[in-house]
């Protein structure tokens, strides 16, 4: 159970995600996927660049489609209009940023900055879990677990082989975020998506 500060967040039912929240989440996830595929290009093994580039291109296309869907859903009430949700969101994001910066400092001092992509991806994966609860978006739970697993795999691969952690983190993180974005987009566009339930 995630412990939040003193403000109250509504009882959350992942089936009750608002269509507009799902569409916005699809935008964020697809942009994140594009960024991760790009980071994977830092030191890719031979033959990986075309695949990573293709992932970035698909992510851009999904981001554009998600943006259009978000625009069409703009009349719906977004969860961020709730002050309690908004406060919880910024608390989670603030904690995420602090954890990322801590990792940058520790890995920098240790001279192991090559593991930074794996650490950042782990933090991103963990922060998906409380966000899934706050916004009632079920897709963020498996995405958070999968992203965290990819982060650990990136660190282990980087330590045991010549493959850079950025390659595994970029490809794995990009793929998981892209798949999660597609699921969020699909549910946002579905006629059966629940709007504004509590």
N, CA and C atoms as an extended XYZ file, in Angstrom:
594
Properties=species:S:1:pos:R:3:atomname:S:1:resname:S:1:resid:I:1 pbc="F F F"
N         0.856       -1.192        0.000 N   UNK     1
C         0.000        0.000        0.000 CA  UNK     1
C         0.887        1.235        0.000 C   UNK     1
N         0.602        2.154       -0.903 N   UNK     2
C         1.390        3.374       -0.975 CA  UNK     2
C         0.890        4.359        0.068 C   UNK     2
N         1.798        4.918        0.860 N   UNK     3
C         1.426        5.892        1.885 CA  UNK     3
C         1.512        7.290        1.314 C   UNK     3
N         0.409        7.995        1.271 N   UNK     4
C         0.367        9.352        0.757 CA  UNK     4
C         0.372       10.341        1.914 C   UNK     4
N         0.662       11.599        1.651 N   UNK     5
C         0.565       12.620        2.695 CA  UNK     5
C        -0.862       12.735        3.223 C   UNK     5
N        -1.158       13.736        4.007 N   UNK     6
C        -2.412       13.781        4.753 CA  UNK     6
C        -3.653       13.985        3.895 C   UNK     6
N        -3.497       14.529        2.693 N   UNK     7
C        -4.693       14.728        1.885 CA  UNK     7
C        -5.309       13.398        1.496 C   UNK     7
N        -6.597       13.439        1.227 N   UNK     8
C        -7.311       12.210        0.881 CA  UNK     8
C        -7.433       12.094       -0.630 C   UNK     8
N        -7.252       10.873       -1.106 N   UNK     9
C        -7.482       10.572       -2.511 CA  UNK     9
C        -8.692        9.651       -2.570 C   UNK     9
N        -9.582        9.885       -3.518 N   UNK    10
C       -10.802        9.102       -3.617 CA  UNK    10
C       -10.513        7.609       -3.732 C   UNK    10
N       -11.476        6.819       -3.254 N   UNK    11
C       -11.357        5.364       -3.421 CA  UNK    11
C       -11.231        5.082       -4.913 C   UNK    11
N       -10.251        4.271       -5.263 N   UNK    12
C        -9.924        4.110       -6.670 CA  UNK    12
C       -10.355        2.761       -7.225 C   UNK    12
N       -10.989        2.820       -8.375 N   UNK    13
C       -11.413        1.626       -9.092 CA  UNK    13
C       -10.834        1.740      -10.491 C   UNK    13
N        -9.893        0.843      -10.842 N   UNK    14
C        -9.187        0.972      -12.108 CA  UNK    14
C       -10.128        0.923      -13.302 C   UNK    14
N       -11.319        0.347      -13.145 N   UNK    15
C       -12.264        0.307      -14.257 CA  UNK    15
C       -12.905        1.666      -14.485 C   UNK    15
N       -12.776        2.573      -13.516 N   UNK    16
C       -13.442        3.861      -13.617 CA  UNK    16
C       -12.595        4.974      -14.189 C   UNK    16
N       -11.502        4.644      -14.850 N   UNK    17
C       -10.650        5.681      -15.432 CA  UNK    17
C       -11.440        6.503      -16.444 C   UNK    17
N       -11.263        7.803      -16.386 N   UNK    18
C       -11.933        8.678      -17.334 CA  UNK    18
C       -11.285        8.586      -18.702 C   UNK    18
N       -12.079        8.742      -19.734 N   UNK    19
C       -11.547        8.666      -21.096 CA  UNK    19
C       -10.471        9.717      -21.339 C   UNK    19
N       -10.686       10.919      -20.819 N   UNK    20
C        -9.698       11.982      -21.035 CA  UNK    20
C        -8.387       11.650      -20.333 C   UNK    20
N        -8.454       11.055      -19.137 N   UNK    21
C        -7.236       10.653      -18.423 CA  UNK    21
C        -6.475        9.592      -19.205 C   UNK    21
N        -7.211        8.645      -19.767 N   UNK    22
C        -6.581        7.588      -20.555 CA  UNK    22
C        -5.895        8.154      -21.790 C   UNK    22
N        -6.557        9.111      -22.448 N   UNK    23
C        -5.978        9.707      -23.656 CA  UNK    23
C        -4.719       10.504      -23.322 C   UNK    23
N        -4.775       11.279      -22.248 N   UNK    24
C        -3.603       12.067      -21.841 CA  UNK    24
C        -2.464       11.134      -21.435 C   UNK    24
N        -2.803       10.071      -20.724 N   UNK    25
C        -1.781        9.096      -20.325 CA  UNK    25
C        -1.149        8.452      -21.545 C   UNK    25
N        -1.952        8.185      -22.568 N   UNK    26
C        -1.417        7.618      -23.813 CA  UNK    26
C        -0.424        8.582      -24.463 C   UNK    26
N        -0.725        9.878      -24.408 N   UNK    27
C         0.206       10.880      -24.950 CA  UNK    27
C         1.525       10.825      -24.191 C   UNK    27
N         1.439       10.865      -22.867 N   UNK    28
C         2.639       10.878      -22.027 CA  UNK    28
C         3.470        9.608      -22.239 C   UNK    28
N         2.796        8.468      -22.270 N   UNK    29
C         3.513        7.201      -22.426 CA  UNK    29
C         4.171        7.081      -23.798 C   UNK    29
N         3.486        7.538      -24.838 N   UNK    30
C         4.074        7.436      -26.180 CA  UNK    30
C         5.247        8.387      -26.351 C   UNK    30
N         5.170        9.571      -25.747 N   UNK    31
C         6.306       10.497      -25.780 CA  UNK    31
C         7.473        9.893      -24.984 C   UNK    31
N         7.156        9.277      -23.839 N   UNK    32
C         8.199        8.613      -23.049 CA  UNK    32
C         8.828        7.476      -23.844 C   UNK    32
N         8.012        6.729      -24.569 N   UNK    33
C         8.532        5.635      -25.395 CA  UNK    33
C         9.508        6.170      -26.438 C   UNK    33
N         9.128        7.262      -27.071 N   UNK    34
C        10.003        7.877      -28.070 CA  UNK    34
C        11.340        8.271      -27.436 C   UNK    34
N        11.281        8.855      -26.241 N   UNK    35
C        12.504        9.272      -25.549 CA  UNK    35
C        13.372        8.076      -25.191 C   UNK    35
N        12.741        6.994      -24.724 N   UNK    36
C        13.522        5.813      -24.351 CA  UNK    36
C        14.144        5.135      -25.568 C   UNK    36
N        13.395        5.041      -26.650 N   UNK    37
C        13.976        4.483      -27.875 CA  UNK    37
C        15.165        5.340      -28.326 C   UNK    37
N        15.042        6.642      -28.145 N   UNK    38
C        16.144        7.541      -28.499 CA  UNK    38
C        17.347        7.330      -27.612 C   UNK    38
N        17.129        7.143      -26.303 N   UNK    39
C        18.234        6.912      -25.373 CA  UNK    39
C        18.926        5.590      -25.699 C   UNK    39
N        18.147        4.642      -26.201 N   UNK    40
C        18.730        3.365      -26.589 CA  UNK    40
C        19.727        3.476      -27.733 C   UNK    40
N        19.672        4.607      -28.446 N   UNK    41
C        20.577        4.839      -29.572 CA  UNK    41
C        21.949        5.332      -29.123 C   UNK    41
N        22.147        5.523      -27.824 N   UNK    42
C        23.419        6.055      -27.327 CA  UNK    42
C        24.603        5.161      -27.693 C   UNK    42
N        24.480        3.872      -27.424 N   UNK    43
C        25.555        2.919      -27.737 CA  UNK    43
C        24.960        1.597      -28.221 C   UNK    43
N        24.200        1.621      -29.303 N   UNK    44
C        23.507        0.400      -29.719 CA  UNK    44
C        24.439       -0.615      -30.383 C   UNK    44
N        24.203       -1.888      -30.147 N   UNK    45
C        24.971       -2.912      -30.869 CA  UNK    45
C        24.642       -2.837      -32.358 C   UNK    45
N        25.436       -3.459      -33.157 N   UNK    46
C        25.215       -3.461      -34.597 CA  UNK    46
C        23.840       -4.044      -34.933 C   UNK    46
N        23.122       -3.329      -35.774 N   UNK    47
C        21.816       -3.797      -36.208 CA  UNK    47
C        20.650       -3.324      -35.365 C   UNK    47
N        20.922       -2.705      -34.223 N   UNK    48
C        19.834       -2.254      -33.345 CA  UNK    48
C        19.253       -0.907      -33.762 C   UNK    48
N        20.053       -0.055      -34.378 N   UNK    49
C        19.606        1.314      -34.692 CA  UNK    49
C        18.324        1.365      -35.515 C   UNK    49
N        18.205        0.568      -36.601 N   UNK    50
C        16.962        0.632      -37.384 CA  UNK    50
C        15.724        0.261      -36.560 C   UNK    50
N        15.870       -0.729      -35.680 N   UNK    51
C        14.737       -1.151      -34.849 CA  UNK    51
C        14.354       -0.055      -33.863 C   UNK    51
N        15.364        0.551      -33.234 N   UNK    52
C        15.097        1.633      -32.287 CA  UNK    52
C        14.501        2.841      -32.988 C   UNK    52
N        14.974        3.129      -34.176 N   UNK    53
C        14.418        4.237      -34.952 CA  UNK    53
C        12.962        3.968      -35.307 C   UNK    53
N        12.678        2.740      -35.706 N   UNK    54
C        11.298        2.369      -36.023 CA  UNK    54
C        10.402        2.532      -34.802 C   UNK    54
N        10.925        2.146      -33.635 N   UNK    55
C        10.161        2.317      -32.406 CA  UNK    55
C         9.842        3.774      -32.133 C   UNK    55
N        10.821        4.641      -32.377 N   UNK    56
C        10.600        6.076      -32.186 CA  UNK    56
C         9.538        6.605      -33.137 C   UNK    56
N         9.586        6.158      -34.387 N   UNK    57
C         8.618        6.615      -35.388 CA  UNK    57
C         7.203        6.178      -35.026 C   UNK    57
N         7.064        4.914      -34.619 N   UNK    58
C         5.742        4.424      -34.202 CA  UNK    58
C         5.256        5.193      -32.979 C   UNK    58
N         6.166        5.484      -32.055 N   UNK    59
C         5.794        6.236      -30.848 CA  UNK    59
C         5.286        7.630      -31.198 C   UNK    59
N         5.922        8.266      -32.167 N   UNK    60
C         5.470        9.588      -32.605 CA  UNK    60
C         4.064        9.502      -33.175 C   UNK    60
N         3.822        8.477      -33.997 N   UNK    61
C         2.498        8.302      -34.588 CA  UNK    61
C         1.433        8.090      -33.516 C   UNK    61
N         1.756        7.260      -32.502 N   UNK    62
C         0.808        7.012      -31.413 CA  UNK    62
C         0.586        8.284      -30.594 C   UNK    62
N         1.650        9.054      -30.392 N   UNK    63
C         1.520       10.319      -29.650 CA  UNK    63
C         0.586       11.282      -30.377 C   UNK    63
N         0.717       11.361      -31.690 N   UNK    64
C        -0.150       12.247      -32.472 CA  UNK    64
C        -1.601       11.791      -32.401 C   UNK    64
N        -1.825       10.496      -32.559 N   UNK    65
C        -3.183        9.964      -32.484 CA  UNK    65
C        -3.766       10.166      -31.090 C   UNK    65
N        -2.939        9.981      -30.074 N   UNK    66
C        -3.390       10.184      -28.697 CA  UNK    66
C        -3.705       11.659      -28.447 C   UNK    66
N        -2.901       12.534      -29.048 N   UNK    67
C        -3.157       13.962      -28.910 CA  UNK    67
C        -4.486       14.354      -29.509 C   UNK    67
N        -4.790       13.809      -30.669 N   UNK    68
C        -6.080       14.076      -31.313 CA  UNK    68
C        -7.223       13.556      -30.440 C   UNK    68
N        -7.033       12.367      -29.884 N   UNK    69
C        -8.063       11.791      -29.006 CA  UNK    69
C        -8.246       12.641      -27.751 C   UNK    69
N        -7.141       13.126      -27.193 N   UNK    70
C        -7.228       14.002      -26.011 CA  UNK    70
C        -8.015       15.259      -26.333 C   UNK    70
N        -7.792       15.811      -27.505 N   UNK    71
C        -8.504       17.016      -27.920 CA  UNK    71
C       -10.006       16.741      -28.030 C   UNK    71
N       -10.338       15.595      -28.570 N   UNK    72
C       -11.748       15.236      -28.722 CA  UNK    72
C       -12.415       14.963      -27.381 C   UNK    72
N       -11.619       14.555      -26.391 N   UNK    73
C       -12.156       14.257      -25.061 CA  UNK    73
C       -12.067       15.471      -24.125 C   UNK    73
N       -11.678       16.621      -24.651 N   UNK    74
C       -11.382       17.786      -23.799 CA  UNK    74
C       -12.580       18.264      -22.992 C   UNK    74
N       -13.783       17.934      -23.421 N   UNK    75
C       -14.960       18.372      -22.671 CA  UNK    75
C       -15.199       17.518      -21.436 C   UNK    75
N       -14.540       16.376      -21.367 N   UNK    76
C       -14.692       15.510      -20.202 CA  UNK    76
C       -13.919       16.049      -19.008 C   UNK    76
N       -14.381       15.679      -17.811 N   UNK    77
C       -13.722       16.135      -16.585 CA  UNK    77
C       -12.491       15.275      -16.311 C   UNK    77
N       -11.323       15.897      -16.280 N   UNK    78
C       -10.080       15.181      -15.995 CA  UNK    78
C        -9.886       15.053      -14.487 C   UNK    78
N        -9.231       13.989      -14.075 N   UNK    79
C        -8.987       13.769      -12.647 CA  UNK    79
C        -8.152       14.876      -12.025 C   UNK    79
N        -7.279       15.501      -12.820 N   UNK    80
C        -6.419       16.569      -12.298 CA  UNK    80
C        -7.204       17.798      -11.866 C   UNK    80
N        -8.494       17.852      -12.184 N   UNK    81
C        -9.327       18.954      -11.712 CA  UNK    81
C        -9.675       18.786      -10.239 C   UNK    81
N        -9.467       17.588       -9.727 N   UNK    82
C        -9.688       17.320       -8.305 CA  UNK    82
C        -8.432       17.741       -7.540 C   UNK    82
N        -8.537       18.694       -6.598 N   UNK    83
C        -7.352       19.164       -5.861 CA  UNK    83
C        -6.588       18.046       -5.160 C   UNK    83
N        -7.296       17.052       -4.620 N   UNK    84
C        -6.629       15.962       -3.917 CA  UNK    84
C        -5.795       15.127       -4.889 C   UNK    84
N        -6.349       14.869       -6.055 N   UNK    85
C        -5.618       14.120       -7.072 CA  UNK    85
C        -4.405       14.919       -7.535 C   UNK    85
N        -4.610       16.212       -7.726 N   UNK    86
C        -3.516       17.065       -8.192 CA  UNK    86
C        -2.376       17.100       -7.187 C   UNK    86
N        -2.706       17.201       -5.904 N   UNK    87
C        -1.665       17.219       -4.875 CA  UNK    87
C        -0.927       15.885       -4.819 C   UNK    87
N        -1.686       14.788       -4.902 N   UNK    88
C        -1.062       13.470       -4.884 CA  UNK    88
C        -0.145       13.294       -6.084 C   UNK    88
N        -0.582       13.769       -7.238 N   UNK    89
C         0.226       13.671       -8.459 CA  UNK    89
C         1.561       14.387       -8.286 C   UNK    89
N         1.520       15.631       -7.805 N   UNK    90
C         2.762       16.397       -7.671 CA  UNK    90
C         3.660       15.826       -6.589 C   UNK    90
N         3.074       15.232       -5.564 N   UNK    91
C         3.884       14.584       -4.537 CA  UNK    91
C         4.633       13.394       -5.141 C   UNK    91
N         3.934       12.589       -5.945 N   UNK    92
C         4.552       11.417       -6.586 CA  UNK    92
C         5.647       11.853       -7.551 C   UNK    92
N         5.341       12.835       -8.379 N   UNK    93
C         6.320       13.313       -9.365 CA  UNK    93
C         7.527       13.946       -8.670 C   UNK    93
N         7.283       14.685       -7.599 N   UNK    94
C         8.384       15.290       -6.855 CA  UNK    94
C         9.307       14.234       -6.266 C   UNK    94
N         8.700       13.171       -5.734 N   UNK    95
C         9.490       12.068       -5.190 CA  UNK    95
C        10.293       11.387       -6.293 C   UNK    95
N         9.668       11.226       -7.456 N   UNK    96
C        10.352       10.620       -8.604 CA  UNK    96
C        11.576       11.439       -9.008 C   UNK    96
N        11.401       12.745       -9.105 N   UNK    97
C        12.513       13.620       -9.499 CA  UNK    97
C        13.636       13.558       -8.477 C   UNK    97
N        13.269       13.578       -7.197 N   UNK    98
C        14.279       13.511       -6.139 CA  UNK    98
C        15.061       12.202       -6.217 C   UNK    98
N        14.356       11.098       -6.473 N   UNK    99
C        15.020        9.795       -6.576 CA  UNK    99
C        15.960        9.757       -7.782 C   UNK    99
N        15.533       10.339       -8.890 N   UNK   100
C        16.391       10.393      -10.084 CA  UNK   100
C        17.664       11.184       -9.798 C   UNK   100
N        17.504       12.345       -9.155 N   UNK   101
C        18.655       13.187       -8.847 CA  UNK   101
C        19.600       12.501       -7.869 C   UNK   101
N        19.030       11.771       -6.910 N   UNK   102
C        19.865       11.022       -5.960 CA  UNK   102
C        20.698        9.986       -6.708 C   UNK   102
N        20.073        9.295       -7.652 N   UNK   103
C        20.791        8.311       -8.442 CA  UNK   103
C        21.895        8.930       -9.269 C   UNK   103
N        21.613       10.096       -9.844 N   UNK   104
C        22.629       10.811      -10.631 CA  UNK   104
C        23.837       11.115       -9.754 C   UNK   104
N        23.574       11.600       -8.535 N   UNK   105
C        24.662       11.962       -7.622 CA  UNK   105
C        25.470       10.737       -7.195 C   UNK   105
N        24.764        9.677       -6.780 N   UNK   106
C        25.453        8.478       -6.281 CA  UNK   106
C        26.251        7.804       -7.396 C   UNK   106
N        25.643        7.637       -8.549 N   UNK   107
C        26.338        6.981       -9.656 CA  UNK   107
C        27.481        7.841      -10.181 C   UNK   107
N        27.313        9.157      -10.099 N   UNK   108
C        28.391       10.057      -10.517 CA  UNK   108
C        29.598        9.934       -9.611 C   UNK   108
N        29.357        9.930       -8.304 N   UNK   109
C        30.444        9.792       -7.336 CA  UNK   109
C        31.134        8.431       -7.483 C   UNK   109
N        30.336        7.406       -7.770 N   UNK   110
C        30.880        6.053       -7.908 CA  UNK   110
C        31.558        5.827       -9.258 C   UNK   110
N        31.412        6.788      -10.167 N   UNK   111
C        31.996        6.633      -11.498 CA  UNK   111
C        31.291        5.583      -12.335 C   UNK   111
N        29.999        5.387      -12.082 N   UNK   112
C        29.233        4.365      -12.804 CA  UNK   112
C        28.037        4.992      -13.530 C   UNK   112
N        28.261        6.095      -14.176 N   UNK   113
C        27.158        6.805      -14.836 CA  UNK   113
C        26.536        6.006      -15.981 C   UNK   113
N        27.230        4.982      -16.452 N   UNK   114
C        26.657        4.167      -17.524 CA  UNK   114
C        25.406        3.429      -17.058 C   UNK   114
N        25.240        3.279      -15.737 N   UNK   115
C        24.047        2.623      -15.204 CA  UNK   115
C        22.900        3.607      -14.952 C   UNK   115
N        23.109        4.861      -15.276 N   UNK   116
C        22.084        5.869      -15.041 CA  UNK   116
C        20.769        5.561      -15.767 C   UNK   116
N        20.803        5.132      -17.048 N   UNK   117
C        19.529        4.801      -17.709 CA  UNK   117
C        18.743        3.723      -16.977 C   UNK   117
N        19.444        2.724      -16.448 N   UNK   118
C        18.765        1.655      -15.713 CA  UNK   118
C        18.117        2.200      -14.442 C   UNK   118
N        18.830        3.080      -13.730 N   UNK   119
C        18.279        3.658      -12.507 CA  UNK   119
C        17.057        4.529      -12.804 C   UNK   119
N        17.183        5.388      -13.811 N   UNK   120
C        16.063        6.263      -14.169 CA  UNK   120
C        14.849        5.431      -14.563 C   UNK   120
N        15.083        4.373      -15.339 N   UNK   121
C        13.971        3.519      -15.763 CA  UNK   121
C        13.314        2.834      -14.571 C   UNK   121
N        14.116        2.411      -13.598 N   UNK   122
C        13.562        1.783      -12.395 CA  UNK   122
C        12.666        2.762      -11.638 C   UNK   122
N        13.140        3.983      -11.482 N   UNK   123
C        12.350        5.003      -10.786 CA  UNK   123
C        11.046        5.267      -11.533 C   UNK   123
N        11.135        5.361      -12.855 N   UNK   124
C         9.934        5.581      -13.671 CA  UNK   124
C         8.951        4.431      -13.483 C   UNK   124
N         9.455        3.203      -13.509 N   UNK   125
C         8.578        2.051      -13.346 CA  UNK   125
C         7.884        2.034      -11.997 C   UNK   125
N         8.626        2.317      -10.950 N   UNK   126
C         8.040        2.325       -9.607 CA  UNK   126
C         6.991        3.422       -9.478 C   UNK   126
N         7.245        4.580      -10.088 N   UNK   127
C         6.290        5.686       -9.927 CA  UNK   127
C         5.001        5.465      -10.716 C   UNK   127
N         5.016        4.538      -11.685 N   UNK   128
C         3.778        4.200      -12.391 CA  UNK   128
C         2.751        3.579      -11.450 C   UNK   128
N         3.215        2.866      -10.420 N   UNK   129
C         2.302        2.132       -9.544 CA  UNK   129
C         1.377        3.053       -8.741 C   UNK   129
N         1.918        4.038       -8.012 N   UNK   130
C         0.998        4.950       -7.321 CA  UNK   130
C         0.194        5.811       -8.282 C   UNK   130
N         0.759        6.153       -9.449 N   UNK   131
C        -0.012        6.925      -10.427 CA  UNK   131
C        -1.203        6.126      -10.932 C   UNK   131
N        -1.014        4.818      -11.111 N   UNK   132
C        -2.121        3.979      -11.542 CA  UNK   132
C        -3.258        4.005      -10.542 C   UNK   132
N        -2.910        4.048       -9.263 N   UNK   133
C        -3.924        4.109       -8.213 CA  UNK   133
C        -4.618        5.463       -8.191 C   UNK   133
N        -3.845        6.515       -8.280 N   UNK   134
C        -4.408        7.867       -8.212 CA  UNK   134
C        -5.367        8.137       -9.369 C   UNK   134
N        -4.968        7.730      -10.578 N   UNK   135
C        -5.777        8.020      -11.763 CA  UNK   135
C        -6.692        6.865      -12.160 C   UNK   135
N        -6.648        5.760      -11.401 N   UNK   136
C        -7.496        4.594      -11.661 CA  UNK   136
C        -7.255        4.047      -13.068 C   UNK   136
N        -5.998        4.004      -13.466 N   UNK   137
C        -5.639        3.490      -14.785 CA  UNK   137
C        -4.935        2.153      -14.597 C   UNK   137
N        -5.647        1.073      -14.851 N   UNK   138
C        -5.128       -0.266      -14.604 CA  UNK   138
C        -3.896       -0.573      -15.441 C   UNK   138
N        -3.819        0.017      -16.621 N   UNK   139
C        -2.691       -0.261      -17.518 CA  UNK   139
C        -1.344        0.122      -16.912 C   UNK   139
N        -1.339        1.053      -15.971 N   UNK   140
C        -0.081        1.497      -15.384 CA  UNK   140
C         0.528        0.477      -14.419 C   UNK   140
N        -0.285       -0.438      -13.898 N   UNK   141
C         0.253       -1.439      -12.970 CA  UNK   141
C         1.176       -2.430      -13.668 C   UNK   141
N         0.717       -3.146      -14.695 N   UNK   142
C         1.648       -4.058      -15.377 CA  UNK   142
C         2.783       -3.318      -16.058 C   UNK   142
N         2.500       -2.101      -16.531 N   UNK   143
C         3.563       -1.308      -17.165 CA  UNK   143
C         4.654       -0.982      -16.150 C   UNK   143
N         4.250       -0.623      -14.942 N   UNK   144
C         5.227       -0.296      -13.903 CA  UNK   144
C         6.091       -1.483      -13.542 C   UNK   144
N         5.460       -2.649      -13.417 N   UNK   145
C         6.210       -3.864      -13.088 CA  UNK   145
C         7.156       -4.228      -14.225 C   UNK   145
N         6.642       -4.189      -15.469 N   UNK   146
C         7.454       -4.564      -16.634 CA  UNK   146
C         8.629       -3.614      -16.823 C   UNK   146
N         8.389       -2.320      -16.646 N   UNK   147
C         9.460       -1.333      -16.786 CA  UNK   147
C        10.530       -1.558      -15.717 C   UNK   147
N        10.107       -1.864      -14.499 N   UNK   148
C        11.064       -2.116      -13.421 CA  UNK   148
C        11.910       -3.350      -13.720 C   UNK   148
N        11.277       -4.389      -14.253 N   UNK   149
C        12.011       -5.604      -14.633 CA  UNK   149
C        13.027       -5.288      -15.725 C   UNK   149
N        12.620       -4.468      -16.699 N   UNK   150
C        13.538       -4.069      -17.771 CA  UNK   150
C        14.729       -3.294      -17.205 C   UNK   150
N        14.475       -2.476      -16.198 N   UNK   151
C        15.550       -1.699      -15.583 CA  UNK   151
C        16.573       -2.615      -14.914 C   UNK   151
N        16.070       -3.615      -14.188 N   UNK   152
C        16.967       -4.568      -13.544 CA  UNK   152
C        17.737       -5.362      -14.598 C   UNK   152
N        17.055       -5.756      -15.659 N   UNK   153
C        17.704       -6.499      -16.739 CA  UNK   153
C        18.789       -5.649      -17.394 C   UNK   153
N        18.525       -4.356      -17.545 N   UNK   154
C        19.519       -3.456      -18.142 CA  UNK   154
C        20.768       -3.371      -17.274 C   UNK   154
N        20.578       -3.288      -15.955 N   UNK   155
C        21.718       -3.207      -15.041 CA  UNK   155
C        22.524       -4.505      -15.051 C   UNK   155
N        21.825       -5.628      -15.012 N   UNK   156
C        22.517       -6.919      -15.003 CA  UNK   156
C        23.264       -7.140      -16.321 C   UNK   156
N        22.594       -6.817      -17.421 N   UNK   157
C        23.229       -6.980      -18.740 CA  UNK   157
C        24.463       -6.093      -18.859 C   UNK   157
N        24.347       -4.864      -18.383 N   UNK   158
C        25.471       -3.939      -18.445 CA  UNK   158
C        26.647       -4.386      -17.615 C   UNK   158
N        26.349       -5.038      -16.485 N   UNK   159
C        27.426       -5.503      -15.602 CA  UNK   159
C        28.072       -6.793      -16.107 C   UNK   159
N        27.286       -7.619      -16.792 N   UNK   160
C        27.783       -8.945      -17.172 CA  UNK   160
C        28.239       -9.062      -18.621 C   UNK   160
N        27.842       -8.106      -19.459 N   UNK   161
C        28.188       -8.192      -20.883 CA  UNK   161
C        28.713       -6.853      -21.386 C   UNK   161
N        29.003       -6.821      -22.671 N   UNK   162
C        29.487       -5.574      -23.282 CA  UNK   162
C        28.345       -4.697      -23.780 C   UNK   162
N        27.114       -5.170      -23.647 N   UNK   163
C        25.951       -4.385      -24.087 CA  UNK   163
C        25.696       -3.269      -23.078 C   UNK   163
N        25.582       -2.055      -23.559 N   UNK   164
C        25.384       -0.901      -22.682 CA  UNK   164
C        24.019       -0.957      -21.997 C   UNK   164
N        23.937       -0.569      -20.717 N   UNK   165
C        22.641       -0.520      -20.040 CA  UNK   165
C        21.633        0.366      -20.774 C   UNK   165
N        22.123        1.422      -21.413 N   UNK   166
C        21.223        2.325      -22.134 CA  UNK   166
C        20.502        1.612      -23.270 C   UNK   166
N        21.143        0.612      -23.861 N   UNK   167
C        20.516       -0.119      -24.962 CA  UNK   167
C        19.322       -0.925      -24.475 C   UNK   167
N        19.521       -1.687      -23.408 N   UNK   168
C        18.444       -2.518      -22.875 CA  UNK   168
C        17.358       -1.654      -22.253 C   UNK   168
N        17.759       -0.645      -21.483 N   UNK   169
C        16.783        0.253      -20.861 CA  UNK   169
C        15.990        1.010      -21.924 C   UNK   169
N        16.694        1.477      -22.956 N   UNK   170
C        16.018        2.235      -24.008 CA  UNK   170
C        15.048        1.390      -24.799 C   UNK   170
N        15.504        0.216      -25.240 N   UNK   171
C        14.638       -0.661      -26.031 CA  UNK   171
C        13.500       -1.222      -25.188 C   UNK   171
N        13.826       -1.715      -23.983 N   UNK   172
C        12.811       -2.301      -23.120 CA  UNK   172
C        11.818       -1.282      -22.604 C   UNK   172
N        12.349       -0.157      -22.100 N   UNK   173
C        11.466        0.893      -21.595 CA  UNK   173
C        10.594        1.464      -22.691 C   UNK   173
N        11.176        1.669      -23.865 N   UNK   174
C        10.412        2.198      -24.984 CA  UNK   174
C         9.296        1.266      -25.395 C   UNK   174
N         9.594       -0.030      -25.473 N   UNK   175
C         8.594       -1.005      -25.894 CA  UNK   175
C         7.438       -1.095      -24.899 C   UNK   175
N         7.763       -1.164      -23.612 N   UNK   176
C         6.709       -1.269      -22.595 CA  UNK   176
C         5.836       -0.011      -22.591 C   UNK   176
N         6.460        1.158      -22.636 N   UNK   177
C         5.688        2.403      -22.633 CA  UNK   177
C         4.796        2.504      -23.867 C   UNK   177
N         5.319        2.053      -25.006 N   UNK   178
C         4.536        2.108      -26.241 CA  UNK   178
C         3.328        1.180      -26.160 C   UNK   178
N         3.542       -0.038      -25.674 N   UNK   179
C         2.426       -0.981      -25.542 CA  UNK   179
C         1.372       -0.442      -24.568 C   UNK   179
N         1.824        0.097      -23.432 N   UNK   180
C         0.889        0.659      -22.452 CA  UNK   180
C         0.126        1.830      -23.051 C   UNK   180
N         0.807        2.651      -23.845 N   UNK   181
C         0.143        3.784      -24.499 CA  UNK   181
C        -0.954        3.303      -25.439 C   UNK   181
N        -0.671        2.248      -26.183 N   UNK   182
C        -1.663        1.703      -27.118 CA  UNK   182
C        -2.881        1.168      -26.377 C   UNK   182
N        -2.667        0.501      -25.249 N   UNK   183
C        -3.793       -0.003      -24.468 CA  UNK   183
C        -4.627        1.147      -23.898 C   UNK   183
N        -3.956        2.190      -23.402 N   UNK   184
C        -4.680        3.345      -22.868 CA  UNK   184
C        -5.470        4.042      -23.980 C   UNK   184
N        -4.847        4.181      -25.127 N   UNK   185
C        -5.513        4.830      -26.262 CA  UNK   185
C        -6.721        4.017      -26.696 C   UNK   185
N        -6.556        2.712      -26.770 N   UNK   186
C        -7.667        1.843      -27.182 CA  UNK   186
C        -8.848        1.974      -26.234 C   UNK   186
N        -8.566        1.984      -24.934 N   UNK   187
C        -9.670        2.075      -23.976 CA  UNK   187
C       -10.301        3.455      -23.970 C   UNK   187
N        -9.497        4.491      -24.215 N   UNK   188
C       -10.042        5.845      -24.280 CA  UNK   188
C       -11.002        5.992      -25.445 C   UNK   188
N       -10.679        5.326      -26.549 N   UNK   189
C       -11.496        5.435      -27.755 CA  UNK   189
C       -12.666        4.464      -27.756 C   UNK   189
N       -12.678        3.547      -26.773 N   UNK   190
C       -13.733        2.551      -26.709 CA  UNK   190
C       -15.036        3.138      -26.195 C   UNK   190
N       -16.122        2.702      -26.772 N   UNK   191
C       -17.439        3.185      -26.353 CA  UNK   191
C       -17.810        2.672      -24.968 C   UNK   191
N       -17.089        1.665      -24.490 N   UNK   192
C       -17.430        1.080      -23.187 CA  UNK   192
C       -16.622        1.690      -22.051 C   UNK   192
N       -15.699        2.622      -22.379 N   UNK   193
C       -14.906        3.231      -21.313 CA  UNK   193
C       -15.818        4.011      -20.381 C   UNK   193
N       -15.605        3.861      -19.104 N   UNK   194
C       -16.457        4.558      -18.140 CA  UNK   194
C       -15.976        5.981      -17.966 C   UNK   194
N       -16.917        6.907      -17.942 N   UNK   195
C       -16.602        8.318      -17.828 CA  UNK   195
C       -17.026        8.835      -16.470 C   UNK   195
N       -16.053        9.281      -15.710 N   UNK   196
C       -16.365        9.994      -14.477 CA  UNK   196
C       -16.961        9.161      -13.372 C   UNK   196
N       -16.785        7.854      -13.372 N   UNK   197
C       -17.308        7.052      -12.276 CA  UNK   197
C       -16.397        7.178      -11.072 C   UNK   197
N       -16.905        6.910       -9.918 N   UNK   198
C       -16.097        7.042       -8.711 CA  UNK   198
C       -16.151        5.775       -7.897 C   UNK   198
